[in-house]
Amino acid sequence: MTEPVSHLRHHPELQIAVVISDVQHRADLIARISALGHSLVEAANAEIVVREADEAVPFLLLENGSGEQAGQLPMDVLPEVMDAALRAVAVGLTVRVGRGTHALEEHPQRVGSNLLTPRELEILNAIGAGSSNKAIARQLGISLHTVKFHVESLFRKLGARTRAEAVAIGLARRTAEIVEI
């Protein structure tokens, strides 16, 4: 059995069903999903169902617990991207493939670079509430240096130059409720 990807273990596992007709491809996908630390269940009990797209299209379709299509991924998606997509669908977001399906292979360092971590979201919310870095550090029980690190990361990921711009971009992204991978 494949060992779960270590940097993804701290997230709760999802209940995933894999509905793929090709036995080898299904086994490969099950191994990849298991390595992310998720549980495999029957479709009726799943939070997310991963299906194969039309045979002519090399994509995986993601369905939420209501059976609605919530996204698609290339077959050879990287583990971090798959995990982010599954988690996004689980919380009700829609996932779409970014420009050019091969962009992930050409620039693997950019995978997930615009996805905000839960801590970054907490800090962005605190910034939006008008808190200073020092107040955020006290509120979250972390060092001022750590807050500054997260703020810089937020600016980089959001393409913002000011705190106000970061909050505005964050609100616009939240309103869209679409995660682009």
N, C-alpha and C positions, 0 to 999 in steps of 0.2 A: 504494500500500500504506500502511496506517496505521502510524504510528510507535509503538513500544512505549511504554507508560506509564512515564515516567522514574523514578518512585520505586519501581517494581516490578522494574527491570532487574537488580538485584543478586542476585536469586533464580535458581536454576537452572531451566531450562525443563522443562516437562512434555510428555509425548507424549500428545496428545489426539485422539480421534476424534469427529466430529460426525455423528450419524445422525438427520437431520431430512428429512422428505419434501418440505416446501415449499421450493422453490428459493430464493426471496427470503429467507425466514427463515434458511435454512441459510447463505447467503452472508453475511448480517448477523452471525450467530453466529460464523462462521469469522473474519470481520474483527475482531470483538471479542476473540476468543481470541488471534489473531495479535498484536493490539495489546498484549496482556499479555506477549508474548514467548515464548509456547508454540509447539511444533511440532505441525502437524496430520499425522496418520498414519491408516492403515487401522485398523479396529476390532481386527483380530487382533494388531496391534502396539502397541496403546494402553495407557497406564497408567490412563487414565480415558476412558470413553465417555459423551458427552453425548447423550441421546435426548430426543425430544419425549414428553410425557405423552399420555394419552388426549386426543383432539381437544377434548373438552369442558372439560379442565382446563388452564389457562394456566401450566403449569410445565415446567421442564426437569428430567429425571431424570439423576442422576449415578450411573454404575456404576464400580466399581473394576476392576482388571485381571482379577479372577476372574469378572467378569460379575454380581456381586451388587450390588443397588441399595444405594447408600451415601448417598443424599441427594436433595434436590430444591431447586430455586431458582425464583423467579418469572422469567418471560420477560424482564422489563425490569430485571433486577438490575444494580446499579451495578458498574463494573469492579473496584473494590477488593474488593467482596464476592464477586464471581465468582472472583477470583484466590485469595482466602482459602479459599473453599469447595473449589476444585480442589486446592489444596495440602493441605488437611485430608484429603480423600478419598485423595490420593496416599500419605499416611503412615498410612492405615488408620482414620481417624476417620469418624464418621457425621455428616452435615450435615443440619440441619433448619431450616426457615424459622421465624423468631421470631413472636411474637404479632402477628397482623394483617399481611398481606403488603404493605400500603401504608405501614407504619410507616417504611420506608426512605425513601420519597418525602417524607413529612411531616417527618422529622428526619434529613436526610443527614449532619449533623455527628456523629451517633451511630453511623454505620456502622462496624463493626469496632472500636468503642471498647472492647470487653471482650476482644478478642483480644490475647494477649501476644506481644511481639516475641521473637525468639530471644535477644537480649541480656537482656530482662526475665526470661526463663526461666532463663538462667544465673545472674542475680542472685538470683532466688527460690530456686534450688537452693542457692546459697552461703549465703543467709540460713537455709535449712532445716538446713544443716550447722553452723550456729552461728557463722558468720563475721561479723565486724564490718564496717562500711562501709569502714574503712581497709584491712582485710585483703582485702576484695573488690576494692578499687581496685588493690592490689598484684598480686593473683592474676590479674586481667583486663587489667592494663596500661592502666588508664584513671584519670582524675582522681577525687578524692574527690567533687568537685562533680557529676561525671557519675553516680557511684553514687547520690548523694542524689537526683538528678533521676529516675533509674530507680526508686528505691524509692518516691518520691512517686507516680510513674505507676502502679506496681504497686498501691499502696494505693487509688488512685482507681479503677482498673479492676476490682479485686477487691472493692471496698467494705469494705476492712479498715482498722482503726484502729491495729493493732499488728503487729509483725513476726510474732509467733506466729499471729495471726489470718490474716495473709496466707498463711503457709505452710499452715495448715489448710484454707483455702479453695482454695488451689492444689492440694493433694492431693485434695480432694474433686472438683475439676474434672477432674483427671487420671484419677481412678478412673472417672468417668462416661464418659470418652472420647467426648463428644459436643460438637461445636462448634455453638452456636446463632447463627444469622446473622439 
